[in-house]
Each structure stands twice: as structure tokens, then as C-alpha cells.
């Protein structure tokens, strides 16, 4: 049986310290300044399953060994396939439309979504939550590069108070800001129920949505329940890839709908809020996009 520490993220100083199977693929990488190389061991963990009548027995998720190379131009994810071969995916920083970082007790993942041609690709990398800080530092590094290159960087405005947020969401929002990033508007939305559903199930978890001068940041629970849980999911949506923001009101719920992507590839992401808050956030976002477009 392997030790628990064998499942933790490991920072690798150079390609020579990687397992031999990755070295040939590493040499094929396009030249770029490399900030960090992280080895992500295979993971095995239970997955909660829910059926019509409630919880089902836990399933098990097995993930492969991966190497993540964080550079100034792109992120490369090398995966050791079951046949012993290594495959590689290259994610240009300029194409990233969403970064998601989640922790659920000792399980964590980072999920990237990026524009490629006429489609949006996604990739999730699972890891032990003990390595969250290591992963968060690299995501902050990537976000700093994206902010510096964006035409929207450096646009200042009046800051918004965040102290009214429940402590969990306040702390994670503050923890998620990169240097120079300022909150312009923020909403905390407790879990919303279906108003016309027979069982009155919940539409969404507890959630904080913040607009900054760089991105829309979403901090939310995992479960759709009014009770806070032991998970936290944080999403970063760069302003440069938010194409439109609209509000659609249905059954006393204001759906803030964001179109993310490019002219040729896009995806939609929606958040249920109280109608007034949805309208306020959309107006703040439209003002921010207009200001930065003119800058």
C-alpha cells in the first residue's frame, strides 16, 4: 500500500527530475519561460452519487498521473495513459475563458476551459487538497500574466465593500484576488429554491459573485442546500472573454447569463440571483466592459 504522501502534488525543479517517460514529450514543448513544473500523482477517491430517491452507494474515481507545466505563454498538461504512452494538451493563456479551483475535504481539482478554433475545450485535473496552495500560487501567476497582457488591465474604479459577506465567502474572495485586483461589485446569494416545483428543490448553492477590474469571481458551495458545506468552488472568468451579459427573469429568479469565449467559440454560464441583484451586477459589468474598452 502506498503512503498518503505519495498522492501529494510535487514541485519539480527541472525536466531531468521528471519520470523518464515524460522527458521526450517535454523536449518537444515550444520554447517559453517556465515558471513551475508540478507532478500530480494518480488519485483514487469516492464520488457521491445521487438518484431519484436519494443518495446511492459511493462510486470510485481513478485519475492518471499528470505533469503540469506552467509557462508564460501556455499551460501544458502531460498525461500518462494506460498504455504507458504520454499525451500532451497545450492551453494558451490568452485563450482561457474560465479557471475553476475546487476543494472538497481532501479532494481537489482544477478545471480549465479555453477557446480552440470554433469550440470550447475543458480539462479537469484532480489532486489531493493538501496541495491546494501550490496549485493556487500557479493559478495566481497565470492570472497575473493574463492581467498584464489584457487591454483591460489597470482600469481603476470605486471599490465595493465585502464585509457583509459571510466569513467563508469573504475570506475566499479576498484570498482569490491577485495584486492590483479590486472588487467593484459583489453579491451574496443564499441557495434559491424552485418556487413552482412540487418538491421545491434548490436551484443553486450558497454563492458569492464578485466583479473586479480583471474578472468575475464566483465563490460557491458544492451542494445545492442552504446549509454551508465543507467544500468551496472558486471560478475565475477573465473580463477579456466575457462577450455579453444579460438578465432573464423566470419565476421570481433573475438569471444572470454570461456568454464566454471568442467570435468563433463561446459557451454560456448562468447564475440564479434575486432579480434586483442580477440587474445590478449586469449593469456594473456592462459599465466595466465599456470603460475598459475605451481605455
N, C-alpha and C positions, 0 to 999 in steps of 0.2 A: 504494500500500500504506500502511495506517495505521501509525502508530508504536505500539510496545508500550504506551507510557504512556497512549494513548487508550483502553485497556481497563481502566485502574485505576479504583477507586472514587473518587468526587469528593464532598467535603463542600460542600453548597450553603448559603449564608448566608440566603437568602430565596427566596420563590416567584418574585420578579422575575428571579432568576438562572437559573431553570429554562428549558429549551427551551419555546418558546411553546405547543406542543401540549399541555403539561401544565397550563397556568395555569388554564384554565376548570375542570378537574376539581379542582384544588387549592382553588379558591374554594368548591366545593361541600362540602368537608370539614366535619364537625361541629367546633364550636369546642372547643379543648383547648390546654393549654400544650404547645408543640412544643419538643422538646429538640434534634433534629437532622434535617436532610434530606440524604439520600445519593443521588447519581445513580450508577446501576450501568450502565455501557455494555454493549452486546451482547458476548457471548462466543462463541468458537469453539475447541473443543478436542477431542482424540481421546478415545474411550471404549473401554476394554478390554472385549473380548467373549470369552466362554468357551463352547465347545461340549463335546459328549460326549468328544471325543478331544483336547481341549486348547484352547489359545488360537487364536482366529480373527483375521483381519485387523482392525485398529482401525476402529471406526466414528467418525463425527463428530457432535458435539452442537453445535447452534446455539441460542443463547438470545437473547431480545429485550432491548431497552433497558428499564430499570425505574427508578422513583424510589421510595425507601423513606422514609416519614415516621414518625419515632419520637416519639410523644407520651406524655403522662401517662395517657391512657385507652385508647388503641389504637394499633396499628401499621397504617399504610395502605401498600399496595403498588400503585403505578400502573404498568401495563404498556402499552408502545406496541405495538399489534397490527400484523399485517402489512398491514392495510388502511389504516393511518395513524390509526386511532382509538385512544383511550386507555380502558382498562378499569381499574377500581379494586376492590381487595379490602380490607376493614376487619377487622382481627383484634383483638378486645377483649383487653386484657391479662389480665383476670380469667378468660378462657376458655381460656388457653394451657395445654395439658397436656404438651407436650414442645417443647423447643427443641434443635435439633441444629446444631452447627458443625463443619465438616469441612474439612481441608486435605489435598490430595494433590499434593505438589510445588507447581507454580504454579497448580493449580486448587483452588478452594474453593467451598463452598456453605453457606448457612444454610437450615434447613428448620423450618417452624413447623407444629405440629399443635394444633388448637383445637376446642372443642366449639361446634357451631352447631345449635340445635334438637335434633333427635334423631340427629345424625350428627357424626362427627369429620372435619373438613376438614384437608387438608395442602397446603402450598405450599413449593416449593423455589426459592431464588434463587441462581443461580451467579454467581461473581465471581472475579477474579484474586486469588490468595492474597497478593499484595503488600498488599492492603487488609484483611488479617485483623484487625489491631489496631484499625482504625477500626470494623469490624463488631463485634468483641468488646466494645469500650467501650460501644456502644449496647445490646448484649445485657445487659451488666452493669447498665446504667442501668435497663433494663426489669425485670430480676430484682430490683433494689433496691426499685423501686416495688411489685412484686408481694409482696415480703417484708414491706414496711412495712404493706401493707393486709391481709396474711394474719393470721388469728387464731392462726396457729402461730408468728408472729414472736416473737423474744425468749425462747424456751424454751431454757434452758441445760442443759448436762449434761456428763458426763465426756468429755473429748476422747480420740480414738483416735490412736495413733502411726501415722505414714505412712512412716517412714524405711525400712521393709522393702520398699517398692515399688521395682521397677526405676526407674532415674533418669528415663526418659522419662515414665512414668506418674505418678511423684511430682511432677515439675515441672509437668505439665499439670494435675494435680489441684489443686495449690497455686495455680496461675495462674487456675483457674476459680472460686475462692472469692470471694464478694463480702464487703464489710466486715461483720463480725459473724457470718459463717458459720463454723461449727465442725464438723469431722468427728467423728462419733460412732462409726462402724464402717466398716471398709474391708477389701476382699478383692482380692487379685490372683489372677486365674485364667489360667494359661497355656492356649494353644489345646488344646481337647479333641477327641479322635478318636472316631469311631464305633467302639464296641467289637465290634459284630457285623456291620459292613459288610464285604463281600468286599474292597473296595479300601481300607478303613479311612481314608476321607476325614475331613476335620476338620469338626466341628460349629460351631466358633466361632473367632474370632481371639483373640490375647492381649488381656486385658481387665482393667481395674480397676473395681470397683463400690464406690462410697462412699455412706454415709448421712450427711447433715448435718442440722442443725436447720432447714434450709429445703427440702432437695430430696434426691433420689437423683441422683448424678452418675456417669456412666459414661464412661470414657476407654478407647478401644479402637483397634486397628489396622484397616486396611481389609480385608486378605486373611485368609482362614482358613488360617493357617500358623503353625508355632512360631517362625518367623524374624520378628523385628520388621521392619516396613517403614517407608517414608518418609512414611506417612500417619498422621493422627491424627483420630479422630472423637470428639467430646465431646457427650454428651446431658445435658440438664438436665430432670429430672422433678419439678415442684413437689409438695411433700408434700400441699398442699391438694387436689390432683386425683388422688391415689393412693387408690383406693377399697378395694381388698383386696390382700393379698399371701399367696400360697400356695406350697407346695413340692410338686412331683411328681417322684418318683424313678423313672427308667427306665434300665435297663441301666447301673447304677452312676453315673448322672448325676443330680444334683439340679437340676431346672428351677425357678428362682425366677420365678414368674409374677405379674406386676403388672397389675391392672385399673386403667386410667387413664380419667378423664372425670368425668361428672356422672350424676345419676339417670336422665337421658334419653338420654345419648350416652356411649359408652365404647368403648375399644379395649384390646387385650391386648398386653403386651410381655413376652417371656420371655428369661431368660439361663441357659445351662447352666453349672453350677458343681459342685464336689465336693459330695456330699450334706451333709456336716457344715457346710461353709461356707454353703450355701444355707439350711439350718435356722438357723444363727447370724444371718445377715443378716435373715431373715424375723422372727425373734424381736426383734431390735433395732429393726426398722422398726415392728412392732406396738407395742412399748413406746413408741416415739417418738410414734406417732399417738395412743396412749391418753393420754400425758402432755399433748400439745398440745391434745387435745380437752377435757381437764379444766381447761386453763389459762384 
